[in-house]
Amino acid sequence: MTTASLISDISSASRSCYLGAERACLDRLLPGLDSELEQLGFEQLESTEGLGIRLIKKYGGVRLCIPKTFGGIGATAMEAAQVQRAIASRSPSAAIATTMHHFTIATLVELSSGGKGLDWLLIEAIAKDQLWVASGFAEGEPDGRILCPSMALEESVNGFFITGVKRPCSLSKSMDLISVSLLVPGKDGAKNGRLAVALIPAHSVGMSVDPFWGNNILSAAETCSVNFNRVSVDPKLFSYSDAPNSLDRTQTRGLIWFQLLISASYLGVASALVERVIKSGRVGRSYLAQLGIELEGAMSALAGMGLILESGTFTSAALAQVLFGRYSIQQAIDRATALAFELGGGRDFARSGEASYLVAAARGLNFHPPSRSTMAEALGAQLEGEDLHGI
């Protein structure tokens, strides 16, 4: 299904009920999941670590972004965005955790098709065996850069070994594999090294998972510290960047997928709060319209990201457009959740912690890389005609 036809579906479904198109897409691709999520309820899903993640696997969600030729569901970019928004409206933690898997899968598929070191048989195995793949790329630091990995790689007569820490790392207790970015030294040392991605089994010798997340918000996403102490890495599972100091096509495509899916997930969190306001029946339509302007306008920005992915044009200019869209969604979420929280009223605040939880959880998009503060200078320069830099 193309983005254009999905936009038509969104237009018709929005006339029936809020989030109707997204939940219809979820029912079509993962039938039965939305009903069980709804039955379990928000409180249980968000207070029980990994519950939503296990349910998504139960209904085949691991295969969502794997092409049908590899045994997957083969969701389009926009379908995946709709699924993530729908899941997040039921369980924010599950959507955000599984986003890490889906965008990693999209990157691995690109690597497989491009012949850069990963075999298509690996993708088939992930689909067949329902394997979760966690992401060990960027760190959760304000000035962290994707092209500056912190993992130390050691090469010896016994092979390659990595040492370092990935935190925060969602999906860390359910993961079967983890992808890690590395700088593979060249003959003259790290300065002439190549950026690479390695795939590592989750229970490798030298790996451990320690507690990290101390906040009850999004605690069910299994966000921990993953530690690597001279973990052996199979060089056959390396994939190399063509340009170590800039994003190549594969990395750019993966980063666009990430912005699409993580934005859709947090949009779903905000949508859950707005849905509460709509169902209360106490708010005037002019206020509801303002909430729709913010969040459905954000959904239109996601559709634009989907069109970029469908176009196959993965340039720095395309990435800049996606980042502009992501930060506009970020701002729309902040405005909409503030208004929805106010409209919910003091009684809603006093009787339930759900609204407060959703407001805080929806702000999490601000913390995912690349941060707006990190990219502001580069995006301003891009508008003046320079290539995007600073990732």
Secondary structure by P-SEA (a helix, b strand, c coil): ccaaaaaaaaaaaaacccaaaaaaaaaaaccaaaaaaaaacaaaaaaccaaaaaaaaaacccccccccccccccccaaaaaaaaaaaaaacaaaaaaaaaaaaaaaaaaaaaaacccccaaaaaaaaaabbbbbbcccccccccccccccbbbbbccccbbbbbbbccccccccccbbbbbbbcccccccccbbbbbbbbccccccbbbbbcccccccccccbbbbbbcccccccccbbbbcccccccaaaaaaaaaaaaaaaaaaaaaaaaaaaaaaacccccaaaaaaaaaaaaaaaaaaaaaaaaaaaccccaaaaaaaaaaaaaaaaaaaaaaaaaaaaacaaaaaacaaaaaaaaaaaccccccccccccaaaaaaaaaccccccc
